[in-house]
Amino acid sequence: MSSTSLPGGTWTLGDLTVTRFGYGAMQLAGPGVMGPPADPDGALAVLREAVALGVTHIDTSDAYGPHVTNELIRAALHPYPQALHIVTKVGATRDPQGGWPPARQPAQLRRAVHENLTNLGLDVLDLVNLRLGDAQGPRPGSLAEAFGTLAELRQEGLIRHLGVSNATAEQVVEAQQIAPVGCVQNLYNLAYRQDDALIDALAEQGVAYVPFFPLGGFSPLQSAALSAVAARLDATPMSVALAWLLHRSPNILLIPGTSSAAHLRENVVGAGLALSDEDLAELDKIGR
Ligand SMILES: NC(=O)c1ccc[n+]([C@@H]2O[C@H](COP(=O)([O-])OP(=O)(O)OC[C@H]3O[C@@H](n4cnc5c(N)ncnc54)[C@H](OP(=O)(O)O)[C@@H]3O)[C@@H](O)[C@H]2O)c1
């Protein structure tokens, strides 16, 4: 059993135990998630601070940069502490305009898994999410060929666990018929709650749900009710949003992104904010 002083404690996913307070590395790449950061040393410092704070779950992708965040993670943290688990995703690439075209053909997925292994300096990837849909959100359609390819790579010993991202509830079920699904990573936060039913269903099955854009992503969460609760608690809206997610369901794992070590420390403290029943009831109305 591992223990943590981080808010939310830990979550166990098969043979991996991760802190529910994790870190999303996307913000470490340059503007538009393209190219290197303006302050590479600052980016390395954020990653080292996350580990120093006890974070054991870092979310990344070779699409960030592309390759930039994985290379930063390797430069900052390799050889990795045994407790640290790096979760990556495949299924999208980048075009010169900064778009995110899908790359879900079997050969593309195989190449992406090998590139992640090389760029992260690993022999086996702890968890790989298959990113579905597009920048506008999930899209219906079979994932069988793509997820089947990742299941083969898992059988070959290159991946320990699989997940899906930007997925519909139907695609989660289809994936589970092909191979075990350890987590679902979808857009969800206090103001955007399309996946409420999916989160509850996954909680019953013991499957982790990892909301991306927990703080609103590129457009920070704004709501009068959120600001009112934050003011009453003498806290920031970001703290309230993170604490609310930890309260929302035990299977929710946080991966807030930041390029600032100070924001990272604020978020750790903020996620531990105590919310009363009255606060929760008020916040619950925001995204409904
Ligand atoms: N599966 C997918 O398709 C997908 C899509 C998007 C993201 N993701 C993953 O999800 C992670 C989280 O998403 P995200 O990083 O895009 O969005 P986010 O966590 O919702 O928000 C990040 C933004 O909040 C700001 N921020 C963070 N803490 C702050 C604080 N204490 N005070 C003020 N501002 C603060 C950051 O700016 P600063 O840098 O200035 O702190 C950044 O602009 C990503 O890092 C990535 O790993 C996955």
The ligand as an SDF file (V2000), in Angstrom:
LIG
                    3D

 48 52  0  0  0  0  0  0  0  0999 V2000
   -7.4740   13.6380  -23.8710 N   0  0  0  0  0  0  0  0  0  0  0  0
   -7.5290   14.8190  -24.4340 C   0  0  0  0  0  0  0  0  0  0  0  0
   -8.0130   14.9570  -25.5590 O   0  0  0  0  0  0  0  0  0  0  0  0
   -6.9930   16.0000  -23.6870 C   0  0  0  0  0  0  0  0  0  0  0  0
   -7.3280   17.2880  -24.1220 C   0  0  0  0  0  0  0  0  0  0  0  0
   -6.8480   18.3590  -23.3930 C   0  0  0  0  0  0  0  0  0  0  0  0
   -6.0570   18.1690  -22.2660 C   0  0  0  0  0  0  0  0  0  0  0  0
   -5.7160   16.9010  -21.8800 N   0  0  0  0  0  0  0  0  0  0  0  0
   -4.9090   16.6610  -20.6490 C   0  0  0  0  0  0  0  0  0  0  0  0
   -5.5590   17.2730  -19.5560 O   0  0  0  0  0  0  0  0  0  0  0  0
   -4.6510   18.1030  -18.8390 C   0  0  0  0  0  0  0  0  0  0  0  0
   -5.3940   19.2500  -18.1810 C   0  0  0  0  0  0  0  0  0  0  0  0
   -5.9520   20.1020  -19.1630 O   0  0  0  0  0  0  0  0  0  0  0  0
   -5.3870   21.5550  -19.4650 P   0  0  0  0  0  0  0  0  0  0  0  0
   -4.0320   21.7030  -18.8910 O   0  0  0  0  0  0  0  0  0  0  0  0
   -5.5490   21.8000  -20.8980 O   0  0  0  0  0  0  0  0  0  0  0  0
   -6.4470   22.4830  -18.7690 O   0  0  0  0  0  0  0  0  0  0  0  0
   -6.8250   22.8300  -17.2540 P   0  0  0  0  0  0  0  0  0  0  0  0
   -6.0740   21.9530  -16.3110 O   0  0  0  0  0  0  0  0  0  0  0  0
   -8.2920   22.8430  -17.1680 O   0  0  0  0  0  0  0  0  0  0  0  0
   -6.3380   24.3360  -17.1340 O   0  0  0  0  0  0  0  0  0  0  0  0
   -5.0460   24.7180  -17.3780 C   0  0  0  0  0  0  0  0  0  0  0  0
   -5.0190   26.2290  -17.3970 C   0  0  0  0  0  0  0  0  0  0  0  0
   -5.2880   26.7110  -16.0830 O   0  0  0  0  0  0  0  0  0  0  0  0
   -4.2450   27.5840  -15.6760 C   0  0  0  0  0  0  0  0  0  0  0  0
   -4.0100   27.3560  -14.2380 N   0  0  0  0  0  0  0  0  0  0  0  0
   -3.7440   26.1910  -13.6210 C   0  0  0  0  0  0  0  0  0  0  0  0
   -3.6450   26.3620  -12.2900 N   0  0  0  0  0  0  0  0  0  0  0  0
   -3.8250   27.6900  -12.0680 C   0  0  0  0  0  0  0  0  0  0  0  0
   -3.8160   28.4810  -10.8920 C   0  0  0  0  0  0  0  0  0  0  0  0
   -3.6160   27.9530   -9.6930 N   0  0  0  0  0  0  0  0  0  0  0  0
   -4.0570   29.8220  -11.0350 N   0  0  0  0  0  0  0  0  0  0  0  0
   -4.2690   30.3690  -12.2410 C   0  0  0  0  0  0  0  0  0  0  0  0
   -4.2840   29.6650  -13.3970 N   0  0  0  0  0  0  0  0  0  0  0  0
   -4.0650   28.3200  -13.3160 C   0  0  0  0  0  0  0  0  0  0  0  0
   -3.0410   27.2330  -16.5000 C   0  0  0  0  0  0  0  0  0  0  0  0
   -2.2350   28.3730  -16.6900 O   0  0  0  0  0  0  0  0  0  0  0  0
   -0.7410   28.4440  -16.0830 P   0  0  0  0  0  0  0  0  0  0  0  0
    0.1080   27.6040  -16.9740 O   0  0  0  0  0  0  0  0  0  0  0  0
   -0.4190   29.9030  -16.1630 O   0  0  0  0  0  0  0  0  0  0  0  0
   -0.8140   27.9470  -14.6750 O   0  0  0  0  0  0  0  0  0  0  0  0
   -3.6860   26.7860  -17.8040 C   0  0  0  0  0  0  0  0  0  0  0  0
   -3.9090   27.8950  -18.6450 O   0  0  0  0  0  0  0  0  0  0  0  0
   -3.6360   18.5340  -19.9010 C   0  0  0  0  0  0  0  0  0  0  0  0
   -2.4540   19.0280  -19.3280 O   0  0  0  0  0  0  0  0  0  0  0  0
   -3.4930   17.2680  -20.6960 C   0  0  0  0  0  0  0  0  0  0  0  0
   -2.5470   16.4200  -20.0670 O   0  0  0  0  0  0  0  0  0  0  0  0
   -6.2030   15.8280  -22.5570 C   0  0  0  0  0  0  0  0  0  0  0  0
  1  2  1  0
  2  3  2  0
  2  4  1  0
  4  5  1  0
  4 48  2  0
  5  6  2  0
  6  7  1  0
  7  8  2  0
  8  9  1  0
  8 48  1  0
  9 10  1  0
  9 46  1  0
 10 11  1  0
 11 12  1  0
 11 44  1  0
 12 13  1  0
 13 14  1  0
 14 15  2  0
 14 16  1  0
 14 17  1  0
 17 18  1  0
 18 19  2  0
 18 20  1  0
 18 21  1  0
 21 22  1  0
 22 23  1  0
 23 24  1  0
 23 42  1  0
 24 25  1  0
 25 26  1  0
 25 36  1  0
 26 27  1  0
 26 35  1  0
 27 28  2  0
 28 29  1  0
 29 30  1  0
 29 35  2  0
 30 31  1  0
 30 32  2  0
 32 33  1  0
 33 34  2  0
 34 35  1  0
 36 37  1  0
 36 42  1  0
 37 38  1  0
 38 39  2  0
 38 40  1  0
 38 41  1  0
 42 43  1  0
 44 45  1  0
 44 46  1  0
 46 47  1  0
M  CHG  2   8   1  16  -1
M  END
$$$$
